[in-house]
C-alpha cells in the first residue's frame, strides 16, 4: 500500500466539525493535521492491532436517528482484514443490544478498537457492505488513531460465553439516581455520536459515509 494520509480533494471533516474549527480559528491547522493522520485504508500496523483485540466498541444509529453504543467480543482474530479497505467482524451482538436491529447492509457504522493494557486506540468510520446473522463486513472510509491521554490501564481476560443467552433488559427514559451515581463514579465510559445533516457540500459523499463515531470519555 503506497497511499499515505488523506488523498481526496474535499476535507476529511464534516460541515459541523469545520464550523467549530472556524469559530476557534484553527481550521487551516486542523485541515493540515487531518490530511496527515486520517487515512482511507487500514495501514499494516492497524490491521495487526485490530486482529489482536478481544472486543471492539461499535456506534450505529437506529430508525429514529438515535445513536447507540454497543460492544462486540470474541477471541482475538474475530476482527480480520481481507484487504486494507475491508474489515470482517465475526461476532453476534449481545442479547437485547440495539445492534441486533440497527445492523444492516448499507448503514454507516463507527468502530473504536482499544487496548487498555497498552493505552492504544484506533477509530474507523465505515459502511456495512455485508451483514449476516453471525458476522458482517465493512468498507473502511476513515481510519485514525487517538491520543492515549487519560486512558486508564486495565487488564482483561476473555471468557467463553453465549452472546444470545437471554438476560434482563431494562429500558429507561431518563437517568435516575442509580444511573447518575454509576456515571459519576466511573473513570471511563463510551458514547456514540452521529452527524446526519445534509450540509457537506462537495464533500457530501465522504461525510455521509464518515458521519458516525464512537468516543471514549475519561477523567484524569
N, C-alpha and C positions, 0 to 999 in steps of 0.2 A: 504494500500500500504506500503510494508516494504522496498522497494528499496530506496536508497539514493545515490545521486551523479552519476557519470558515471561508469557503470558496465562492459563495453566492454574492451577487451584487447587493441585494437587499440586506438590511440589518438582521442580525440574529435575534434581536429583541423585538417584542411585540409593541403595539402602539402605547399601551399602558406603561410599560417599562420606559419607553422613550420619553413619555411625558414627564415622568418622575425625574429621569436623568436631566432633562432640560431645565426643570424647575430648580434642581440642585446645582446646575451649571457644570455637570460632569458628562454630558452626552458624548462629546468628542473622545474624551478619555475612556469612557465605558465602551464605546464602539471599537476602539483600537484593541482594548483588552479582550472584548468578546470575540472579535475575529481571530485573536491569537489562541484562545483557550477552548472555544466551543467548536466541536467537530461534528461532521455529518456521518461519522462512522465510528466504530469502536477500535481504537488502537490495540496492538497486541497485548500490552500490559493490562488493559482494562478487560479484554476478553478473558485473560487468565484470572483477573480479580473476580469477575462475576462467576466463573466456573468453580471457584473455591468457597463460595458463600453457602451457608445453610439456610438462609432466609433472605427475602427481599421485600421492601415496602412498596406498595402499589397505590397509585392515585387514579380514580376514574370518576365519571360524572353520571348520575342517574337520569332517567327520563324527564325529571322535573328541573334539571340543571343543578342539582345539589352535588358538590364534590364529596367523595368518600375516600378515607384512608384505609387500606387493607394490608394484610401481611400474608405472604406465601412462604411455606417452609418445605424443606426436603433435604435429603443427603447431598453433600457437596457434589456438584455435577448436574443437579436438576436444572441449573441455568447453563445453557451452552450456546455457542455461536457458530453455526454452519459456515458463515462468512462474516466479514467485518460490518455488514449492514443489517444483519439478521440475528435476533436473539430468540432462542426457543426456551420456553418455560414449561417444564413437566411437573405440574403440581395442581391439586384441586383446591379451590377456595375452602376456607373453614365453614362449618355448618353455621348458617344464619348470616354470613358475611354478605354485604350488598354486592360484592364482586360476582356472586352467583348469577345475578340478574343484569349487571352492567356490562359484563364481558361479552363482546360480540365482534364479528368482523367489521372492520372499518372505523372502530371508535379510536379516539385519542386516549393515550394512556401514559402515565408517568411512573418511572421506577427509580427507587433510591436503594442502591446497594451500599451497605455499611458494614464495616468490620470493626466492632467496638474494641477488640483487644489491641488493634494497631492504630485506631483512630483514622482509618481511611474510609472515604465515602465518595461515590460517584453517582451522578444523576443521568438518566436517559429520558428524553421525550420521544415518543414513538407512536406508531399506528398499528393496531392489531390487523394482521393480514390472514390469519388462520386460527379460529377459535374452535376447540373441540372440548369434549367433556372432561378430559384429564390433562390437557395441555393447550398452549397457544403459542403462536409465533408473532413477533412484532418486527416492523421495519424501523430501523433507527433513523431519527430525523435530527436529533441533537444529543451530544454526549459531552459532559464536562465534569470536572472534579470540584469538590467543595472544600473549603478551609476546615482543618481539624480542630480549630479553636473551640473550647468548651465541651468537646465530646468526652463523655465520662467513660473511662476504661472499664470494661467488664469482660468476663469470661463466660462462654456459653457452651452448652453440650446438647447435641441433638438427640432426642429420644423418639423412637418409632411410635406413631400413633395414627389413628384413622381420622382424617380431617372431616369426613362426612358424618362422624358419630354425633347424634343429636345431643344438644346441650341447651341449657336455659338461655333464652334470648330476651332481653328487656329493652324496650324502646322508650325513650324519654323525650319530651318536648322542650325541656329546659334543665339547666344544671341545678340540682339540689345541693344540700349541704354536703352530702357524701361525695358527690362528683367534684364539687369545688375543693374539698379537702384533698382528694386524690391529686388534682391538678396542682394545688398549692404546694404540696409536699414532694412532688415529682421533680427530678432534675432534668428529665428528658421526656418529650412526647412528640408525636408526629401528626401533622395536619396535611390535608390535600387542598390545593388551590387550583382554580381554573380561570382562564381568560377567554371569554367566548364572544366578545363584541366583534362586529364586522367592521373594524377600523384599521386593518393592517395595510390598506393601500396596495402598492405594488408588491409588498411582501406578504400578501394575504395567504397564498398557498403555504408558505413556510410557517407563518404564525398560526394559522388554523391547525397545523399539524403539531405545533410545539406549544400549544396553549395550556397544557396541563402539567402540573408539577406536584411533587410531594416534598415537604420541608420538615426539617428537624429543628425543634425549638429546645434550647438548652439554657440552663442557668449556670453562671460561673460561681 
